[in-house]
Amino acid sequence: MQPSEQGITQLPFGKTRLQDKLHQRVFSNVVVSELQRIYTPSMQPTENQALNRYSVCNYSTELGIAQLLADKTRLQEESRQRKLMILKLENEAHTREQDLYLLEQDLHNVRKELEQAKADRERNQGRNVSVSNFYGTTHVINCSSQDMALQLGNENRMINRAENVEHNPWESEN
């Protein structure tokens, strides 16, 4: 910054402090660095060089338009990527919902099987106890009613033979 003859401090790029304050007031809600990057010409005139106002503005406008087009393209690509990500996340959510539904169905089926197994075990334990109460200890554990009938039939035949031997010892030899 250099003081000029009139006492106004010169800022870089040929702005005065007064112009800079006006610029800040007008664009206080806009990021000035972004505005400068787009609208400030990259080529500044030197002291000896005459400023051709229209060439600087045209160059600045072309840079601004190029930057805006590049930003537009970038934003469109980001939007496309976000839409793809949203679709991917929606598909994953749908898949997880299906998996959750299948797991709930499996849990329901396992609960039914567990209840059935408990009922079968209680029913078979009741049969085993009744068999044990009337005929002594048995080796029938958790089997079907048909198997239990065969086991009981074999035990009854053995008991009948033992009783017959006691009454008539000659029959057991035949």
Secondary structure, 3 states (H helix, E strand, C coil): CEECCCCCEECHHHCEHHHHHHHHHHCCCCCHHHHHHHHCCCCCCCCCCCCCHHHHHHHHHHHHHHHHHHHHHHHHHHHHHHHHHHHHHHHHHHHHHHHHHHHHHHHHHHHHHHHHHHHHHHHHHHHHHHHHHHHCCCCCCCCCHHHHHHHHHHHHHHHHHHHHHHHCCCHHHC
